[in-house]
Structures are given as structure tokens and as C-alpha cells.
């Protein structure tokens, strides 16, 4: 990568101070979770989650490993369906509709709710075909070259790859691959983007670029991000949910629980629960 | 008063000089030597075989030998024309049968079947067993079910090719499953997360990524089928074909059968013809395997 932009990491702005939960009320909620429990093979992994995820904002899930934050984000676009033993109880309302209603086709859910994964997972195809895959299978109308360019611009990758659109995507750096995956997701014009630890495999400069991109994208999309990096949650998110692992009695069985969910600033400066405070100040975890 | 410490003693143990620690050296060398001998023995057998066949058969090889029909009277005018054409017909039938069926089976077992279910485990066990069934048994199956019996195809290329197909199908299924399993789950998730259906994901992402491995498996399956003799004898291959086959309904002829028929002839000249036939068969086999290796090296995806 030649265009190292050190400014990127620094400019990621803090969410404005003085925000409260009400700030997001006017925009409405993308998701409303009601008593959501996700189990694998009959054993609950996250238990009884209630939360509202606002539109056009960044909501972060933080917590120690094994607390079920990835499990929780994967149930927002029914990715857990791919694991045969997984089961979701409770309601996940997406703009008021329960996405686990038997009448709902999970494929339709995933068209609207895109996802970016922990490890960049470009398809073993050209950069162009990586972007065009989604629009093609969904039968989207319009000039494909334009769709690809728009998506790559949206993913802040266009300038770096415009001269080698037909090269294999595996030739890109890790950070570029992850932005390609974000661009690929934008190409199908979703409403929500779920990001499961999108920067955990990236260096700080690439991470900074993705964080800048997220702040840009939240103008148009609702974003939910899982991160193990508390600074990242503090830098980019508007709302933060803190989850913990609870050992269930004598059984060696771990369950994730939601401890606190509030405006990011409050979670990091004046949390209501002492366990949140211990975690965000680095006393535990 | 502190006890005096012997510099050669640590925690009471006597430190042995480093130079004494080389008792295993000869054992090590001997072991390595015997391994090398085994490699050499295997290689020597192959080299001797090829050398012998080359010495016997090279003199009979010519363009005419490839195209001529065999003759019981004039060995010099004999050739493998009908046998070679027959082998090509058999391979075409075999490929047309095993490639779609093998890939479909591999896709079902890897992408759809519930691994835990009894039926999937039963199928899996059977595929492994099928790969070990002696080829003559497939010949009898072909005779009973394809040549006669329910399908009654007669002693045709179609029946012969299908019999060979049944024989090598497990090889392709196993290779196809491995190629499909090698495609990481993250690719499937990435595709599904864009709103692709399961079928679109398999058809547009998984199969293209697995294609080099599947193609390699298909070629290796066919190269196993091309050398088979026993099942073809059972389904009624013609020992002495006087004309080049021209359709899938013609009698079964094949290179290994022609070689077998020449080998059993007591006259010296026909032994040389058999060796020349073996050379042609080996050249085809080596070429197929070379293509398989080339395909694998060139297109195999590194994840």
C-alpha cells in the first residue's frame, strides 16, 4: 500500500457529547430484540436479550470472549440458520417484523441485512466479480460497471483498485480485502450492515480506514459492530451494549448475558453497573 | 559453613561430557539407508518394467500400428485401430455418466446431507466399501443388469462404459467431496450474507472454487477405468475386432482387451505387438495423469 494516511486514525471523531438515548428516538429503531435466547444443541449461549438498535447509528457489542456477542449479531440476519443445531427463541423485530416468523424467507432477510465477517472473505474471483456477484444473483437492474464503481467508492476502495478491477481479489492487502467485503455488501443496497469484529485481523492503519468508512456509512445505513477492542467501540459507536459470560451454576456451561446497554459516552464515562465499569476501565477482561 | 560444590555436579547429578552422547549415530544411518533402499526397490521395479516393454514393443510402434485393424495371419499389418477407438467410446460413455452423477453425489453428501443421520452414514460407508470391491464383481453386475436383465443394452459400448463408470464412480465421489470440503465455510457465509440462496451459493461459488479438484478427480477416475480389463471381459468384449467401431451401439472393444488377446497368442511377433499396445496405453495414462497434476498445480486455490 502506497497511500499511507496516518491522519485517518486520528480523525475518527468522537460521537458528539451530550447525546442521550432520546437523540436516536426520532430516527426509529432498526431492530427490537425481545427476550432473545440463542442456543446451540439445546444449550443457551446468550440468554434473554432485550434491546432496541437505532436506525442510522453505530451500535457496538463489547464484552469478554465467549460472552455471545458474535452469536447475538449472527442472529440479526439469520446467519445462525447455517448451523444446524442453533435455535433462536424470543423475537427479533426488524422494522416491526419478526425475522424468525415462519412466513419470512431468510434469504430475503439477508438481502436487506448485510454482513461483514471477522476475517476478510473475498471470493476467489476478480475484484469486479466480487462486487458484481450480489447484484447479479439478485437480478438488479442497471449498468453493472456503474454499480461496481458506486459500491467501490462507497467502500473507499475505488481509487486504489480502479486500474486493476479484473485482477484477483486475493492480491489485495488484508485491509483492502475487508473494504472490498464492505463494498460487496453495499452493492446489494442493504439497509443494515452487521460487522463481526471487522478489524481484528487488520493493522492499525487499515483499522483507521475502516472506522472512517463506518462513520461515513452511518449517514445512510444502520450499523451493528461486534468488537473486542474497547477503544474502537468508544471511537466509532453511538450506542454500546456490554455483555458478560455467566457460568451457570455447577455446570461447566457458559452463558452470555446483557449487563448494560446505553449511549456509548455513558457506558465509558459513567456506567450504571459496576461490572461495566470494571471492564471498560481495564480492571477485568 | 557452605559445602563445597563440585563444578561437574548440578543438583547432585554428574554432568556427562558432550562427546559421549553420540551412540545412536549408526542406528540413525542404518535406518535412513534402509528407507532409501525401499525407495530404490520400488523405483527399480518400475524402471525395469518400462525398460522391458520399451525393448519389446518400440520396434512395432508406428502410425500404421495405431490405425490398422488386427490380423491373425500377418502380425506386421496388425494394429490397435478398433481397440483404441473402442477405448475412446468407452471413456466418453464413462465420463458422461460419472461426472454428473459423481458431482451431484458429492454435493449432496457435503452440502445437504445431515452428517449425523443414519442414512448419510450408511451411504458414506457404502461408498468406501464400493471403492474396494474387486472389478470383476462390477463386470458381473454389468452383465446381469446392463447387458442383460432390466436394461438389456447388449454387449454395447454403452453397457461397457457404464460398467466401468460404476467401478470408478466412488473414486470421483471421494475426490469431489474432498474438493468441496476444501472450500472454506467463510465463502459460503459471504455468499449467503449477500442474499444468495443455498443453491446459488453452491452453483456460483462452491463448485467453481472446487472445480480444479473435481476435474483432477475425474481424470484420475477415467485413467483408472481406461486400464480395466476384467469387467469388460465379463460384459462380453470382442477379442478380435476386425472393424473400427463407429457408434455407441457397437460391440465393446478396448485397448487392454486387445493387449490381453495378443499376450495369449503363442507367436513371438504377437508378444511384440502386445508390448507396443502397452506402450500406447501407458502413454495415454501418463498424459492423463500429467494433465491432472498440471490442473491441480495451476488452478488449485490457496486459501
Interface residues (C-beta under 8 A of the other chain):
Chain A: X77 X79 X82 X84 X107 X108 X110 X111 X114 X115 X117 X119 X121 X122 X123 X124 X133 X134 X137 X138 X170 X181 X184 X185 X188
Chain B: X114 X184 X186 X187 X188 X189 X190 X191 X192 X193 X194 X195 X196 X197 X200 X204 X205 X208 X209 X301 X302
